[in-house]
Amino acid sequence: MADEPVRTLLVIEPSKESPRNSEGDVVELKDGRLLLAYSRFTGGGSDNATAHISRRIAAAGGATWGADEVLVKNEGRENVMSVSLLRLPSGEILFLYIVKNGWDDLKGYVRRSMDEMRTISERVCTTPAPGYHVVNNGRLMQLSSGRLIVPASLHPNLADKRDTWVRRGTAMTFLSDDEGRTWRAGKSRLEAPPESKSGLQEPGVVELLDGRLLMWSRTDMGCQFESFSEDGGETWSEARPGPLASPLSPATIKRVPWGKELLAVWNDHSGRHPFPEGRRTPLCAALSDDDGRSWRPSKVLESNPDGWYCYTCMTFVGDSVVLGYCAGDKTVGGLNRLKLVQVHRDWLCA
């Protein structure tokens, strides 16, 4: 096993100038350096506060990080946030984020880079439909067919007002078959059971070994709900409870590059580890040998009972995975501190 199976790479603390740092993603550059792009808030810690997208670059291995730089200035009436980075087979990097204009207008946009993020293209809308479409960080993914998928949760609102915004989310997907140059909505709209107040929020998608797709969504029903697609994300089965016990908090799932297992990072509230009811702690990781039907016993990454761990991005680098997530607490605020760690495969597989 590696000497440091879980190693802290970076912690970005809140400050007067930037009261919240959150919801980012990491890509490995061709020269081995790591690039982090994340939501840097300057107008406060709320989801509607002014923010821009910043980046930091680390030397290979992530031991030392450069200065913070503005990658995308605020393009919305409120903010820009929630970054996804995806390298295409061509070598290009796609860069997705959301632009928030109000309680009735939230859209995703993608830019592309052909020079390792030194420059980026003009933006293209990935959610070409009116409404408030929530897209988490680290959610842009590509199928083996080449199709790109952006999973989203639609929250209806008939006016730009907080008190008319509908909390109950409807899960859906947006698709691109030309490497992100044009986008369209999939055919399905997924609903949670009527008794759920949250609906299906903050979905993610992963491709299974048999070619089907798995979508998971956070809910207030005690677990992540799941749905399946047999046609590349066009249509989806009815959403049902899945095996990941969880509070109302997002999960992240990807396939490891060194085997066939899926890796999940989430707040495990199964009872395997102590947890305070309703809080996003502990943060745990587990592997699945059967494409998510069941999961090995989870391992704890963070266990502070006053902590708040969520919005995890996942980037595989060699024999390890780099995780970035909100790691706040009751002192600094749950979403205000951003942390990056590197986890060795030996620890995950042991």
WOKARA-V432242 format. One record per pair of residues at least 4 apart in sequence whose C-alpha atoms are under 6 Angstrom apart, sorted by sequence separation. I is the first residue (numbers start at 0). GAP is how many residues later the second one is. If there is no record, write none. Layout:
I:GAP / I:GAP
This chain:
13:4 / 14:4 / 28:4 / 57:4 / 87:4 / 100:4 / 112:4 / 141:4 / 142:4 / 175:4 / 207:4 / 228:4 / 287:4 / 315:4 / 316:4 / 328:4 / 344:4 / 345:4 / 13:5 / 27:5 / 28:5 / 43:5 / 58:5 / 73:5 / 86:5 / 141:5 / 207:5 / 255:5 / 315:5 / 327:5 / 328:5 / 13:6 / 27:6 / 42:6 / 57:6 / 73:6 / 86:6 / 99:6 / 141:6 / 175:6 / 206:6 / 217:6 / 228:6 / 254:6 / 314:6 / 327:6 / 26:7 / 42:7 / 57:7 / 85:7 / 98:7 / 112:7 / 140:7 / 156:7 / 175:7 / 191:7 / 205:7 / 216:7 / 228:7 / 254:7 / 287:7 / 314:7 / 327:7 / 26:8 / 41:8 / 56:8 / 85:8 / 98:8 / 111:8 / 140:8 / 156:8 / 174:8 / 191:8 / 205:8 / 216:8 / 227:8 / 253:8 / 254:8 / 286:8 / 287:8 / 313:8 / 327:8 / 25:9 / 40:9 / 41:9 / 56:9 / 84:9 / 97:9 / 111:9 / 174:9 / 204:9 / 215:9 / 227:9 / 253:9 / 286:9 / 313:9 / 325:9 / 327:9 / 25:10 / 40:10 / 55:10 / 84:10 / 97:10 / 110:10 / 139:10 / 155:10 / 173:10 / 204:10 / 215:10 / 226:10 / 252:10 / 285:10 / 312:10 / 326:10 / 24:11 / 39:11 / 83:11 / 96:11 / 110:11 / 154:11 / 173:11 / 203:11 / 214:11 / 252:11 / 312:11 / 325:11 / 326:11 / 24:12 / 39:12 / 55:12 / 83:12 / 96:12 / 110:12 / 173:12 / 203:12 / 214:12 / 226:12 / 251:12 / 285:12 / 311:12 / 325:12 / 23:13 / 39:13 / 54:13 / 82:13 / 95:13 / 109:13 / 172:13 / 202:13 / 213:13 / 225:13 / 251:13 / 266:13 / 284:13 / 311:13 / 324:13 / 23:14 / 38:14 / 54:14 / 82:14 / 95:14 / 108:14 / 109:14 / 154:14 / 202:14 / 213:14 / 225:14 / 250:14 / 266:14 / 283:14 / 284:14 / 310:14 / 324:14 / 22:15 / 37:15 / 53:15 / 81:15 / 94:15 / 108:15 / 153:15 / 201:15 / 212:15 / 224:15 / 250:15 / 266:15 / 283:15 / 309:15 / 323:15 / 22:16 / 37:16 / 53:16 / 80:16 / 94:16 / 108:16 / 152:16 / 153:16 / 200:16 / 212:16 / 224:16 / 225:16 / 266:16 / 283:16 / 309:16 / 323:16 / 21:17 / 36:17 / 53:17 / 80:17 / 93:17 / 94:17 / 107:17 / 108:17 / 134:17 / 152:17 / 171:17 / 199:17 / 200:17 / 211:17 / 224:17 / 265:17 / 266:17 / 283:17 / 308:17 / 322:17 / 20:18 / 36:18 / 52:18 / 79:18 / 93:18 / 107:18 / 133:18 / 152:18 / 170:18 / 211:18 / 223:18 / 265:18 / 282:18 / 308:18 / 322:18 / 20:19 / 35:19 / 52:19 / 79:19 / 92:19 / 107:19 / 132:19 / 133:19 / 151:19 / 170:19 / 199:19 / 264:19 / 282:19 / 307:19 / 321:19 / 35:20 / 92:20 / 106:20 / 132:20 / 151:20 / 169:20 / 223:20 / 264:20 / 281:20 / 307:20 / 321:20 / 19:21 / 34:21 / 51:21 / 78:21 / 91:21 / 132:21 / 150:21 / 151:21 / 169:21 / 197:21 / 222:21 / 245:21 / 263:21 / 281:21 / 306:21 / 307:21 / 320:21 / 34:22 / 51:22 / 77:22 / 91:22 / 131:22 / 150:22 / 197:22 / 222:22 / 245:22 / 263:22 / 306:22 / 320:22 / 17:23 / 33:23 / 75:23 / 77:23 / 131:23 / 149:23 / 221:23 / 222:23 / 244:23 / 245:23 / 262:23 / 305:23 / 319:23 / 17:24 / 33:24 / 75:24 / 76:24 / 149:24 / 221:24 / 244:24 / 262:24 / 319:24 / 16:25 / 18:25 / 19:25 / 32:25 / 75:25 / 148:25 / 221:25 / 244:25 / 261:25 / 319:25 / 18:26 / 32:26 / 104:26 / 105:26 / 106:26 / 148:26 / 261:26 / 282:26 / 307:26 / 318:26 / 32:27 / 103:27 / 104:27 / 105:27 / 147:27 / 260:27 / 280:27 / 31:28 / 49:28 / 50:28 / 51:28 / 103:28 / 147:28 / 219:28 / 260:28 / 279:28 / 280:28 / 49:29 / 50:29 / 146:29 / 167:29 / 170:29 / 218:29 / 279:29 / 47:30 / 146:30 / 167:30 / 168:30 / 169:30 / 217:30 / 166:31 / 167:31 / 168:31 / 217:31 / 246:31 / 168:32 / 217:32 / 38:42 / 37:45 / 186:47 / 187:47 / 152:48 / 185:48 / 186:48 / 187:48 / 152:49 / 150:52 / 8:53 / 83:53 / 103:53 / 150:53 / 81:54 / 82:54 / 83:54 / 81:55 / 83:56 / 103:56 / 102:57 / 125:57 / 23:58 / 24:58 / 101:58 / 102:58 / 22:59 / 23:59 / 24:59 / 138:65 / 23:113 / 24:113 / 22:114 / 137:175 / 22:288 / 24:288 / 21:304 / 20:315 / 19:316 / 20:316 / 21:316 / 20:317 / 13:322 / 13:323 / 12:324 / 11:325 / 11:326 / 10:327 / 10:328 / 9:329 / 9:330 / 8:331 / 8:332 / 7:333 / 6:334 / 6:335 / 5:336 / 5:337 / 4:338 / 4:339 / 4:342 / 0:345
